[in-house]
Amino acid sequence: MFLGQKNSVARFNLDTQKSVWGKAIEGSPSIISTCGNNVLVQSSTIWGKYTHYLLDSQTGNQIWAATDIGCWIVPQYHKGDIFFTNAKGAVCKLCGISGKLLFQTKFKKWYDSSTYILTVAKDKIYILSKKKSFHVQIDSGKCIEAPELANFAKDHLTFGLGNGVDQIALFSSIAIAAAAASADGGAIGGGGE
């Protein structure tokens, strides 16, 4: 089990009731999700600085830290990389090895009030909404409109689950909403032992 508290995240073994490792980080971890053999920790400070850490789940060693994302994300994992949409209406890709932002492609107009979700299905990345949907080119981030994927739902979409989503992504969405509604935010943990 992975747990976070102010300025730290730790892995606990529930059988022995002991800490396996602990890692000091900046800010308070609010969202923790598993990514293969790693753990993605999303933290923020009271000054609104967001830092995303990728840690080795077995040792707690930091693989990378990214400070240029600027918001909470619902991560979608595909072939070692991390895809997400941000609050500015862009689809983004982080290199899973370095944490470097590989692309940030705008797909949503400022006046568009549609709710979009990003999902991975059959080795493809999609941005879906009730009104308009896109297929995202994995290497370039180019968004190609996919009209056949729009208007298939009666109501607005609220979440998507594809083959690139870990078991904690739903809780990440809930945590994002909860963090926005509360001043202190909480911590979400899962996976591990």
C-alpha positions as CSV (number, residue, x, y, z in Angstrom):
1,M,0.0,0.0,0.0
2,F,1.2,3.5,-0.8
3,L,0.3,6.4,1.5
4,G,1.0,10.1,1.4
5,Q,1.2,12.8,3.9
6,K,2.7,16.3,4.0
7,N,6.1,16.3,2.4
8,S,6.4,12.5,2.1
9,V,5.1,9.3,0.5
10,A,5.7,5.8,1.8
11,R,5.1,2.1,0.9
12,F,3.7,0.0,3.7
13,N,3.5,-3.8,4.0
14,L,0.1,-4.6,5.5
15,D,1.2,-8.1,6.6
16,T,4.2,-6.9,8.7
17,Q,2.6,-3.5,9.4
18,K,6.0,-1.8,8.7
19,S,7.2,0.7,6.3
20,V,9.1,-0.7,3.3
21,W,10.4,2.7,2.2
22,G,9.7,6.4,2.7
23,K,10.5,9.3,0.4
24,A,10.6,13.0,1.1
25,I,8.9,15.1,-1.5
26,E,7.9,18.8,-1.9
27,G,4.3,19.5,-0.9
28,S,1.5,17.2,0.0
29,P,0.8,14.2,-2.2
30,S,-2.9,14.2,-3.2
31,I,-3.0,11.6,-5.9
32,I,-1.0,8.3,-6.1
33,S,-1.4,5.8,-8.9
34,T,0.5,2.8,-10.1
35,C,2.2,2.8,-13.5
36,G,3.7,-0.6,-14.2
37,N,6.4,-1.2,-11.6
38,N,6.4,2.5,-10.7
39,V,4.3,4.9,-8.7
40,L,3.1,8.3,-10.0
41,V,2.8,10.8,-7.1
42,Q,1.1,14.1,-7.7
43,S,1.7,16.7,-5.1
44,S,1.2,20.4,-4.6
45,T,2.3,23.2,-2.2
46,I,0.1,25.8,-0.6
47,W,1.4,28.2,-3.2
48,G,-0.1,26.2,-6.0
49,K,3.1,24.6,-7.3
50,Y,2.4,21.1,-8.7
51,T,5.1,18.5,-8.9
52,H,4.7,15.0,-10.4
53,Y,7.1,12.3,-9.2
54,L,7.7,8.9,-10.8
55,L,9.1,6.6,-8.1
56,D,10.3,3.0,-8.3
57,S,7.6,1.1,-6.4
58,Q,10.0,-1.4,-4.9
59,T,12.7,1.0,-3.7
60,G,11.1,4.4,-3.5
61,N,14.0,5.8,-5.7
62,Q,13.0,8.8,-7.7
63,I,13.0,8.2,-11.5
64,W,12.0,11.7,-12.4
65,A,10.2,14.8,-11.1
66,A,8.2,17.1,-13.5
67,T,7.2,20.6,-12.5
68,D,5.9,21.9,-15.9
69,I,2.5,20.1,-15.9
70,G,0.8,22.7,-13.7
71,C,-2.3,20.8,-12.7
72,W,-3.7,17.5,-11.4
73,I,-3.9,14.9,-14.2
74,V,-5.8,11.7,-14.8
75,P,-2.9,9.6,-16.3
76,Q,-3.4,7.2,-19.2
77,Y,-0.4,4.9,-19.6
78,H,0.6,3.6,-23.0
79,K,3.8,1.8,-23.9
80,G,5.7,3.4,-21.0
81,D,4.6,6.9,-21.6
82,I,1.9,9.0,-19.9
83,F,-0.9,10.8,-21.7
84,F,-3.3,13.3,-20.2
85,T,-5.4,16.4,-20.9
86,N,-4.9,19.6,-19.1
87,A,-7.1,22.5,-18.1
88,K,-6.0,24.5,-21.1
89,G,-7.7,22.1,-23.5
90,A,-4.5,20.4,-24.7
91,V,-3.6,16.7,-24.9
92,C,-0.1,16.0,-23.5
93,K,2.4,13.2,-23.6
94,L,5.1,12.7,-20.9
95,C,8.1,10.5,-21.5
96,G,7.8,7.7,-19.0
97,I,11.6,7.4,-18.8
98,S,12.6,11.1,-18.4
99,G,9.4,12.9,-17.4
100,K,10.0,15.3,-20.2
101,L,6.9,16.8,-21.8
102,L,7.0,15.4,-25.4
103,F,4.0,17.3,-26.8
104,Q,1.2,19.6,-25.7
105,T,-1.4,19.9,-28.5
106,K,-4.4,22.2,-28.2
107,F,-7.7,20.4,-29.3
108,K,-10.3,22.5,-27.5
109,K,-11.4,26.0,-28.3
110,W,-11.7,28.5,-25.5
111,Y,-15.4,28.8,-26.0
112,D,-16.1,25.1,-26.1
113,S,-17.9,24.0,-23.0
114,S,-17.9,20.3,-23.8
115,T,-16.4,17.8,-21.3
116,Y,-13.7,15.7,-22.9
117,I,-12.2,12.4,-21.6
118,L,-9.0,10.8,-22.8
119,T,-8.7,7.0,-23.2
120,V,-6.5,4.3,-24.7
121,A,-8.1,1.6,-26.7
122,K,-6.5,-0.9,-29.1
123,D,-3.1,0.9,-29.1
124,K,-4.8,4.2,-30.0
125,I,-5.3,7.4,-28.0
126,Y,-8.8,9.0,-28.2
127,I,-10.3,12.3,-26.8
128,L,-14.0,11.7,-26.5
129,S,-17.0,13.9,-25.9
130,K,-20.7,13.9,-26.7
131,K,-20.3,16.5,-29.4
132,K,-16.8,16.1,-30.9
133,S,-14.1,13.4,-30.6
134,F,-10.5,13.0,-31.8
135,H,-8.0,10.3,-32.6
136,V,-4.6,11.5,-31.2
137,Q,-1.4,10.6,-33.2
138,I,0.8,8.9,-30.6
139,D,4.1,10.4,-31.8
140,S,3.1,13.9,-32.8
141,G,0.0,14.7,-30.8
142,K,-1.9,15.8,-33.9
143,C,-5.6,15.5,-33.2
144,I,-7.7,14.2,-36.1
145,E,-11.4,14.6,-35.7
146,A,-13.3,11.3,-35.5
147,P,-17.0,12.2,-36.2
148,E,-17.9,8.5,-36.0
149,L,-17.0,8.6,-32.2
150,A,-19.1,11.6,-31.4
151,N,-22.8,11.6,-30.5
152,F,-22.9,7.9,-29.4
153,A,-24.0,8.8,-25.9
154,K,-27.2,10.4,-24.8
155,D,-25.7,12.4,-22.0
156,H,-22.3,14.1,-21.5
157,L,-19.4,11.7,-20.8
158,T,-17.9,11.8,-17.3
159,F,-15.3,9.1,-17.5
160,G,-13.6,6.6,-19.8
161,L,-11.9,3.3,-19.1
162,G,-9.6,1.8,-21.7
163,N,-6.7,-0.6,-21.8
164,G,-4.2,2.2,-20.7
165,V,-5.9,3.1,-17.4
166,D,-4.8,1.7,-14.1
167,Q,-7.2,0.7,-11.3
168,I,-6.7,4.0,-9.5
169,A,-7.6,6.4,-12.4
170,L,-11.2,6.5,-11.3
171,F,-10.1,7.5,-7.8
172,S,-7.8,10.1,-9.4
173,S,-10.9,11.7,-11.0
174,I,-12.7,11.7,-7.7
175,A,-9.7,13.1,-5.9
176,I,-9.4,15.9,-8.4
177,A,-13.0,16.9,-7.7
178,A,-12.6,16.5,-4.0
179,A,-9.3,18.5,-3.9
180,A,-11.1,21.3,-5.8
181,A,-13.9,21.3,-3.2
182,S,-11.7,21.3,-0.1
183,A,-8.9,23.6,1.0
184,D,-6.6,20.9,2.4
185,G,-7.1,18.1,-0.1
186,G,-6.7,14.5,0.8
187,A,-4.4,11.6,-0.1
188,I,-5.4,8.6,-2.2
189,G,-3.3,5.4,-2.2
190,G,-3.4,2.0,-3.6
191,G,-1.6,-1.0,-5.1
192,G,1.5,-2.4,-3.5
193,E,1.4,-4.8,-0.7
